[in-house]
Amino acid sequence: MVSAVNKRLAFLEQTTRAGSADAFAWYALALEYRKEQRFDDAVAAFESLRAKDPGYLPMYLMAGQTLAEAERPADASTWLRAGIELARERGDGKTLSELENALAELA
């Protein structure tokens, strides 16, 4: 029997493969891969999302955390720094703080 998570993952893969998916579908796909500890797939989904919508601010923290879990701190730092820059541009203090804290935890 296929679990609910796997059904959700299959749905998101199908939705994003169709090409009409919005930013949230790509974000959700990346998070599902992360839950499955499929870090390379998660990062690929985040990269696809970034190519489609570089202004989707929530992805930067989650991508950074995913890369940190995958023991890729340099790549995590790159994503977190990009998110910090975007959060500053937007004046989003809450997200800025979360990104800065995640970056500090890498050190």
Buried (B, 14 or more C-beta within 10 A) or exposed (E): EEEEEEEBBEBBBEBBEEEEBBBEBBBBBBBBBBEEEBBEBBBBBBBBBBEEBEEBBBBBBBBBBBBBEBEBBEBBBBBBBBBBEBBEEEEBEEBBEBBBEBBEEBE
